[in-house]
Amino acid sequence: MDAKGWVLTAVEKLGWAGEREIVRWLDERGEELSRLELQKALEALLAEGKLEQKGDLYRRATPKGAKNAFDSLFGE
């Protein structure tokens, strides 16, 4: 799994989580990411719409209805 995959999995498991909680979760699973790798992964996931950010916390983005379901089925 790449850095984005690990970060997305961590956020899914933790719910609302800050960088420290994400790093701790990854460390417990034996996966090490540098602070720069973590920040790049978070930025990419935010840009892709897979994460939401509120202050310093992140969580899995909630689906936005039928359009997202259609897009996920048929790709874009």
C-alpha positions, -999 to +999 in steps of 0.1 A: +000+000+000+013+035-008+014+065+016-021+077+006-036+043+011-021+040+046-032+075+056-067+070+043-070+037+062-058+054+094-083+082+091-111+057+083-103+038+115-098+068+137-127+091+126-117+127+132-079+126+136-050+150+137-015+143+123-002+130+157-030+104+159-025+093+123+013+089+129+007+070+161-018+046+144+007+040+115+035+034+140+015+008+158+011-010+124+048-008+117+044+017+089+067+047+090+060+079+072+080+111+074+062+143+083+066+155+047+052+122+033+022+125+056+015+161+047+018+153+009-006+124+013-031+145+033-030+173+007-035+148-022-064+131-004-080+165+003-076+175-033-091+143-045-121+148-022-115+117-002-109+136+031-125+165+048-106+189+070-118+209+100-091+229+117-062+205+123-084+174+121-092+151+092-119+125+084-131+105+055-153+126+033-190+118+032-205+109-001-224+137-018-254+118-031-263+102-064-236+120-085-208+104-064-225+070-067-228+074-105-192+086-108-178+057-087-197+031-108-188+045-142-156+064-135-147+097-149 
